[in-house]
Amino acid sequence: MILGCAGAGKTTLARRLAERLAAPMICLDAIWRRGWGPADVPAFRALVEAAHQGEAWVSDGNFAQASFDLRLPRADLIVWLERPRPLCVWRVTRRVLRRGEAHRPADLWKVLRFIWGFNRINRPRIEALRLDIARTVPVVRFKSDAAVERFLAEAGREGVNLDAWPPIVRHSPGSQTAGDA
Protein backbone atom coordinates (compact mmCIF):
# COMPACT_ATOMS: atom_id res chain seq x y z
CA MET A 1 0.00 0.00 0.00
CA ILE A 2 1.30 3.41 -0.92
CA LEU A 3 0.27 6.39 1.20
CA GLY A 4 1.08 10.07 1.13
CA CYS A 5 -0.11 13.55 0.39
CA ALA A 6 -1.59 14.58 -2.95
CA GLY A 7 1.32 15.16 -5.33
CA ALA A 8 3.72 12.96 -3.36
CA GLY A 9 4.04 10.50 -6.24
CA LYS A 10 1.79 7.67 -5.01
CA THR A 11 0.30 6.77 -8.39
CA THR A 12 3.61 6.99 -10.23
CA LEU A 13 5.32 4.73 -7.68
CA ALA A 14 2.36 2.32 -7.63
CA ARG A 15 2.39 1.99 -11.41
CA ARG A 16 6.14 1.36 -11.51
CA LEU A 17 6.14 -1.03 -8.55
CA ALA A 18 3.19 -3.01 -9.91
CA GLU A 19 5.04 -3.39 -13.20
CA ARG A 20 8.20 -4.61 -11.44
CA LEU A 21 6.21 -7.08 -9.32
CA ALA A 22 3.89 -8.17 -12.16
CA ALA A 23 0.97 -7.35 -9.88
CA PRO A 24 -2.20 -5.38 -10.52
CA MET A 25 -2.15 -1.71 -9.62
CA ILE A 26 -5.23 -0.46 -7.78
CA CYS A 27 -5.69 3.31 -7.82
CA LEU A 28 -8.33 4.41 -5.32
CA ASP A 29 -8.71 7.77 -7.06
CA ALA A 30 -9.84 5.83 -10.14
CA ILE A 31 -12.41 3.89 -8.09
CA TRP A 32 -13.89 6.95 -6.36
CA ARG A 33 -16.14 8.60 -8.92
CA ARG A 34 -16.49 12.32 -9.53
CA GLY A 35 -19.65 13.56 -7.85
CA TRP A 36 -19.74 10.84 -5.20
CA GLY A 37 -20.34 11.87 -1.61
CA PRO A 38 -20.80 10.26 1.82
CA ALA A 39 -23.86 8.27 0.68
CA ASP A 40 -21.65 6.55 -1.92
CA VAL A 41 -19.07 5.21 0.54
CA PRO A 42 -20.73 1.73 0.68
CA ALA A 43 -20.49 1.42 -3.11
CA PHE A 44 -16.86 2.60 -2.99
CA ARG A 45 -16.06 0.07 -0.25
CA ALA A 46 -17.59 -2.76 -2.29
CA LEU A 47 -15.45 -1.84 -5.29
CA VAL A 48 -12.32 -1.51 -3.14
CA GLU A 49 -12.95 -4.87 -1.49
CA ALA A 50 -13.45 -6.59 -4.85
CA ALA A 51 -10.29 -4.99 -6.28
CA HIS A 52 -8.15 -6.20 -3.37
CA GLN A 53 -9.20 -9.87 -3.47
CA GLY A 54 -6.17 -11.04 -5.44
CA GLU A 55 -3.07 -12.65 -3.98
CA ALA A 56 -0.86 -9.72 -4.92
CA TRP A 57 -1.57 -6.06 -5.66
CA VAL A 58 -0.15 -2.60 -5.29
CA SER A 59 -2.70 -0.19 -3.84
CA ASP A 60 -2.33 3.55 -4.24
CA GLY A 61 -4.26 6.04 -2.16
CA ASN A 62 -5.22 7.00 1.35
CA PHE A 63 -9.03 6.91 1.81
CA ALA A 64 -8.23 5.76 5.34
CA GLN A 65 -11.70 5.95 6.93
CA ALA A 66 -13.37 4.28 3.98
CA SER A 67 -10.87 1.56 3.12
CA PHE A 68 -8.16 0.79 5.68
CA ASP A 69 -10.15 -1.98 7.35
CA LEU A 70 -10.41 -3.68 3.95
CA ARG A 71 -6.84 -3.13 2.71
CA LEU A 72 -4.49 -3.00 5.68
CA PRO A 73 -5.06 -6.54 7.02
CA ARG A 74 -4.05 -7.90 3.59
CA ALA A 75 -1.05 -5.61 3.08
CA ASP A 76 2.53 -6.88 3.28
CA LEU A 77 4.10 -3.44 3.36
CA ILE A 78 3.07 0.19 3.70
CA VAL A 79 5.11 2.75 1.77
CA TRP A 80 4.73 6.32 3.06
CA LEU A 81 5.88 9.00 0.64
CA GLU A 82 6.87 11.93 2.84
CA ARG A 83 7.54 14.61 0.30
CA PRO A 84 8.03 18.35 0.92
CA ARG A 85 4.88 20.44 0.66
CA PRO A 86 6.26 22.74 -2.11
CA LEU A 87 7.08 19.69 -4.26
CA CYS A 88 3.56 18.31 -3.79
CA VAL A 89 2.07 21.70 -4.72
CA TRP A 90 4.25 21.90 -7.85
CA ARG A 91 3.37 18.37 -8.96
CA VAL A 92 -0.38 18.84 -8.44
CA THR A 93 -0.39 22.18 -10.24
CA ARG A 94 1.57 20.74 -13.16
CA ARG A 95 -0.73 17.70 -13.32
CA VAL A 96 -3.90 19.80 -13.38
CA LEU A 97 -2.56 21.89 -16.27
CA ARG A 98 -1.52 18.88 -18.37
CA ARG A 99 -3.64 18.24 -21.48
CA GLY A 100 -6.00 15.28 -21.12
CA GLU A 101 -5.64 15.07 -17.35
CA ALA A 102 -8.69 13.90 -15.39
CA HIS A 103 -7.96 16.38 -12.60
CA ARG A 104 -9.60 19.72 -13.29
CA PRO A 105 -8.27 23.25 -12.76
CA ALA A 106 -11.48 24.10 -10.87
CA ASP A 107 -10.41 21.59 -8.19
CA LEU A 108 -6.93 23.05 -7.78
CA TRP A 109 -7.64 25.33 -4.79
CA LYS A 110 -9.36 22.50 -2.93
CA VAL A 111 -6.37 20.22 -3.52
CA LEU A 112 -3.88 22.93 -2.54
CA ARG A 113 -5.74 23.45 0.76
CA PHE A 114 -5.65 19.68 1.30
CA ILE A 115 -1.88 19.62 0.71
CA TRP A 116 -1.29 22.58 3.01
CA GLY A 117 -3.17 20.94 5.89
CA PHE A 118 -2.15 17.34 5.21
CA ASN A 119 0.56 16.97 7.88
CA ARG A 120 -1.57 18.73 10.49
CA ILE A 121 -4.99 17.20 9.74
CA ASN A 122 -4.93 14.09 7.54
CA ARG A 123 -1.61 12.47 8.39
CA PRO A 124 -2.41 12.06 12.12
CA ARG A 125 -5.78 10.51 11.25
CA ILE A 126 -4.20 8.14 8.75
CA GLU A 127 -1.50 7.10 11.22
CA ALA A 128 -4.04 6.54 14.02
CA LEU A 129 -6.16 4.31 11.81
CA ARG A 130 -3.10 2.47 10.53
CA LEU A 131 -2.04 1.69 14.08
CA ASP A 132 -5.54 0.66 15.15
CA ILE A 133 -6.04 -1.73 12.25
CA ALA A 134 -2.63 -3.11 11.31
CA ARG A 135 0.02 -2.13 13.82
CA THR A 136 2.36 -4.95 12.74
CA VAL A 137 2.38 -4.29 8.98
CA PRO A 138 5.87 -3.03 8.15
CA VAL A 139 6.20 0.62 7.14
CA VAL A 140 8.92 2.17 5.03
CA ARG A 141 9.09 5.94 4.58
CA PHE A 142 10.73 7.78 1.69
CA LYS A 143 11.54 11.48 1.55
CA SER A 144 13.42 11.61 -1.74
CA ASP A 145 13.20 10.48 -5.35
CA ALA A 146 16.59 8.82 -4.94
CA ALA A 147 15.26 6.66 -2.09
CA VAL A 148 12.24 5.67 -4.19
CA GLU A 149 14.52 4.77 -7.11
CA ARG A 150 16.70 2.55 -4.87
CA PHE A 151 13.57 0.86 -3.54
CA LEU A 152 12.30 0.20 -7.07
CA ALA A 153 15.69 -1.15 -8.13
CA GLU A 154 15.49 -3.67 -5.29
CA ALA A 155 11.90 -4.69 -6.02
CA GLY A 156 11.96 -7.89 -8.01
CA ARG A 157 9.41 -10.31 -9.33
CA GLU A 158 9.56 -12.26 -6.08
CA GLY A 159 8.50 -9.22 -4.05
CA VAL A 160 10.27 -6.58 -2.07
CA ASN A 161 13.10 -7.75 0.18
CA LEU A 162 12.18 -6.07 3.46
CA ASP A 163 15.55 -6.95 4.95
CA ALA A 164 17.17 -4.61 2.42
CA TRP A 165 15.34 -1.63 3.94
CA PRO A 166 16.43 -1.03 7.51
CA PRO A 167 15.08 0.64 9.44
CA ILE A 168 11.62 -0.63 8.66
CA VAL A 169 9.17 0.24 11.37
CA ARG A 170 6.83 -2.42 12.58
CA HIS A 171 5.07 -0.73 15.50
CA SER A 172 5.83 2.95 15.92
CA PRO A 173 4.04 5.92 14.31
CA GLY A 174 7.10 8.14 14.84
CA SER A 175 9.26 5.97 12.68
CA GLN A 176 12.62 6.58 11.11
CA THR A 177 12.86 7.04 7.40
CA ALA A 178 14.33 4.31 5.26
CA GLY A 179 16.66 4.95 2.40
CA ASP A 180 16.88 8.74 2.59
CA ALA A 181 19.22 10.26 0.08
Beta strands, then each sheet from edge to edge (+ up, - down):
strand 1: 2-4
strand 2: 25-27
strand 3: 58-60
strand 4: 78-81
strand 5: 139-142
sheet 1: 1+ 4+ 5+
sheet 2: 2+ 3+
end
